[in-house]
C-alpha cells in the first residue's frame, strides 16, 4: 500500500527549496522614493532624471544670462562629461538628452566641436579640386561658441553586510568663452539602496 505522506514529502521539500531560493535574491530601491529598481547601479532612468533636472535649472538661468538684444539664442559648445565613477556610464547619453531638450525649447544653439577634424577634412577636399567649386564650402564660417557646457558625474559606494547604498552626483557648469566667467552651475544627486542576495556574497 502506498504511503500518502511519503508521496507528499518531495512536493513539500520542493516548496521549501523554491522559497529559500527566492529569499536569496537581491533587491534595490531608490532612496527616499522607494521606487523598485532592477539594480542598485546606474540606469537609463537615472540618466533621464539627471538630464531633466539639469534642463529645468539651466532653462531658468538662461532668462537672466541670455542677451536681450540678440534675435538668436546663445551658442553652446558641449564638452564631454567626465565619468569619475567606478562604473561604465555613457555620459554622452546624458549630454545628448540635455542638448535635445534645450534645442526643442529653442533656448540654445549647439556646435559640435568633436567633429571639427571631419569638417577640416571636408574643407581640404573642397580645395583639392575634386569637388565642384560652386558647391565647395570654405573655411572661416564655423560659428563661434558663446558658452562652454561641461560637467562631471561621480559616485560613492557604502556597504554594510548585505546592504549597499550608491550615491551618484552630476554637476554641470556653463562658462562664458569671452570672459571665462562661470555663469551657471548646478548639481543633481541620486541615492540608491540595494540588498545583495545570499548567493551574491
N, C-alpha and C positions, 0 to 999 in steps of 0.2 A: 504494500500500500504506500502511495506517495505521501510524503510529509509536506503539508501545505506551508508550514513555517519555513522549511528548508528551501522551498521554491521562491518564497518571497524575500529571502535573505539577500541574494545577489542584487535584486532591484533596489532594496533599501540601501545597500552599500554604494550603489551607483549614484543615488540621490545625494548621499553624503559626500561622495567624491566630487561630483559636479559643483555642489555648494561650496566645498573647500576651495576648488579652483577659481570659482568666481570671486571669492573673498580675497584671492591673491592678486587680482588685477588692480592696477593703479587708477587714480582719478585725478582730475585737475579742475580748478575753478579760478575765475577772475576774482580778485580781491579789490574792493569790498562788494562788488556787484553780485558775486556768486553765480555768474553765468557758467554753465558747464562747458568745458572745452575738451578736445581730444588729447591735448598735450599741454604741459606747462611751459614749453618753449615758444619762441616767436612764431606767429602765424600770419596768414593773409588778413585775418580780421584785425589783428594788431596794426598791420600796415595801414589799413583803411582808416582806423580810428586816429592814428597819428597824423596822417595826411589831412584828414578832415579838420582836426584841431588846429593844425598849422595854417590851413586855409582861412579859417574863421578869424584867427588872430591877425594874420598878415593883411587880410582884406580890410579889417577895421583900421589898421595902422596906415594903409595906403591913402585913406581920405585926408590924412594930415601931411604926408610927405610928398604926394604926387604934385607936380607943378600945375598950378591953376590956369596958367596961360597957354598950356600945351593942349593941342587937339588930340594928339595920340597918347596912349598910355606909356609909362616908362618902359625902358628896355632892360631886361634882366638876363645875365649870363648865369646859368645854373651850374655851380661847381659840384663835383662829386661829393656825396655824403660819406664821411668816414665811418667805417664799421669798427668800433672798439670793443665789441663783444667777443665771446669765445665761440659763437655760433656763426654759421654761414647765413647771412642775411642779405637779401638783394636790396641794398639801399637805393639803387637806381629806381626800383619799383615805387618806393615812397616818393622820390623826387618827381617821377613821371606822373604819379597820381595828383600831386600838388600842382604841377605845371598844367596839366589838363584842366583842372578845375579853375585855375586862375585865367586861363585862356578862354574858357567857356564864359566866364563872367566878364571878359573884356577888360580886366583890371591891369593886366601886364602884357607886354610883348616879350618873347624869349628869343635869344640867339643861341645856337648850338655850337659852342667852341670845340667840342670833341670831334667835329667833322671838318675842322679847318684844313687839315692835311689833305683830305679828299678834295676840298674846294680848291686848294692851291694847285693840285694836280690838274683839275679841270681848266684852270687859267693857263697853265703851261701847255695843255693840249690845244687850247684855243690859239695860242701864239705860235704853235708849231706849223700851222698852215694846213693841218688835216681837217679842220672844222671851217665851215663857211664863215667868212669874216663878218657877214651881215648878222649872223646869229651867235657868234662867239661872244662870251661875256668877258669884260675887262676887270682887272683888279682895281681896288680902290673904292668900291661901293659897299663893302661889308659894313653893316650897321654897328656902331659902337654901343656898348652897354652903359646904362646909367648906374646900374647896381649889380653887385655880385651876391648870389644867394648860396649859402653854404651851410654845413651843419655836421653834427656827429650823433651817433647812436651808441650808447654804452649800456652795460648791464652789470648787476651784482647778483650773485647766487648765494643764498643762505640755506644750509641744510641742518636738520635736527632729526636724527633717526630716519624714519620713512618720509617725513615731511620736508618739502623743499619749496622755497619761495624765490622766484625770479623777479628782479626789479629791472625794468627797461626804461631808459630815459633818452628821448630825442630832443636835441637842442638845435635851433636853427638861427641864422643871423643874416641880415641884409646890410650890405656895406656899400656906401657911395663910392663909385670909381673915381670921381673927381676930387673928393675931399678925404677919402678913406675913413669917413665917419660911420660909426655903427648906428644905423637909423632905426633898426628893429631887431629885437631878439626875443625869443620865447622858447619854452620847453614843454614837453608833454611826457608824463610818466605813467607807466603801467606796472602793476604788481600782480603777479600770478602765483597762485598756490597749487601745488600738486602733491599727490601721495604716491610713493613708489609701491608697486606690488611686491609681495614677498619674494617672488621668483626673480625680480629685477635686482635684488641685492647681490 
